[in-house]
Amino acid sequence: MEKLINLRHLDISNTSHLKMPLHLSKLKSLQVLVGAKFLLGGCGGSRMEDLSEAHYLYGFLSILELQNVVDRREAQKAKMREKNHIEKLSLAWSVSTADNSQTERDILDELHPHTNIIKLQISGYRGTQFPNWLADPSFLKLLVQLSLCNCRDCFSLPALGQLSSLKFLSIKEMHRITEVTEGFYGSVSSKKPFNSLEKLEFAKMPEWKQWHVLGNGEFPALQDLSIEVCPKLMGKLPENLCSLAKLRISLCPELNLETPIQLSNLKKFEVDGSPKAGVLFDEDELFTSQLEGMKQIEKLDISNCNYLTSLPISTLPNSSKMNSNMFLEELRLHGYASISSPELVPTARILCIDSCQNLTRFLIPNGTERLYIGFCENLEILLSVACGTQMTELYIIHNGSDEEIVEGLPSSLSELYLSDHHELHSLPTV
């Protein structure tokens, strides 16, 4: 590579296995380098001085193995504040423990980028607190996307609520976080906290117990909220999420949603392995109260919430986008030992029933166009399809009795899939 003395533009973006070219200093004509990855230390690795001399860095920059930086003075050599063409920056440590958390904070303090930064990812940071620049709205005024991952020693989150351009925030594997406090929202100002945030995800937070809610209209633009693998989380969620379109709760066994939250624009709700969240759908009054705010709901995906015994059909709203006989665009129920009656499942255009062990008989709802029913080992019969159905696809996989698994098939059916029914001798007539 060093022989390409006339090379002016080099783009190595999307080349995850390609190591940084050595001897970049010999490329005297190089003016633009996009997608640079600096691997610090080790045999043939880069130095902070190499970053200092790289005035031609553009677009995305990744700095790896930052545990090899000794102190603040060495970090200063990178001159990160001067690199005004870097829009996306990834900072990564691969060794989890540090001797001095203050030194780690000093190093990250010196690595803060130019104010033009748009996307920032920090992974494996070993300090106990983040430096102040990470929560400075005057400095990170253009930041749109932020990811904090595997910062296992941090015991508090930075005050991110006043970053005016922030739209996407991901917080994962923060093992010492026990609370998301009021400090997360930043200082009180005329702007609502997280005024521009559209997507927020928390994942793998083993000690997180409580989410403190301000109740001041925070997250006014939030469209997508995901909380996954937070086994101790018990605190309530923000209540007035008027823009939320997608909510996912997975493997949060203590999170209880009995207190209704306003979800007027919610279209997709997924609950998996969070039985206390599933209680929401188990009692008529709670379910009715919750659905009163779900004017746009199209898809429910509820898995492994064993408290669920029914979906009270009479309370379900209709969507203006669908036929008046329909409730949902898609309904998925997986892993319920409690549901036993076919009348307890509402109408959906796409309906998937999976691993409901107590289900013995099932009435195919009118309005269902695609039905998947599988691994319901005690299912003996699918009852006659309702009159006027327009079902076009039927998938029946590894259920109970094979003798009369279906009573009648609709003439509208265009695709039929049967699997693991070894004793089935004939198909029903139309």
Secondary structure, DSSP 8 states (H G I E B T S, - for coil): -TT-TT--EEE-TT-TT----S-GGG-TT--EEEEEEEEBSSTT-B-HHHHHH-TTEEEEEEEE-GGG--SHHHHHTT-GGG-TTEEEEEEE------S-HHHHHHHHHHT---TT--EEEEES---SS--GGGG-TTTSTT--EEEEE--TT--S----TT-TT--EEEEE--TT--EE-GGGG-S--SS-TTSS--EEEEE--TT--EE----S---TT--EEEEES-TT--S---SB-TT--EEEEES-TT----S--B-TT--EEEEES-HHHHGGGTSHHHHHHHHTT-SS--EEEEES-TT-----GGG----TTS-TT--EEEEEEES-SS---GGGS--EEEEEEE--TT--EEE--TT-SEEEEE--TT--EEE---TT----EEEEES-S--TTSBS---TT--EEEEES-TT-------
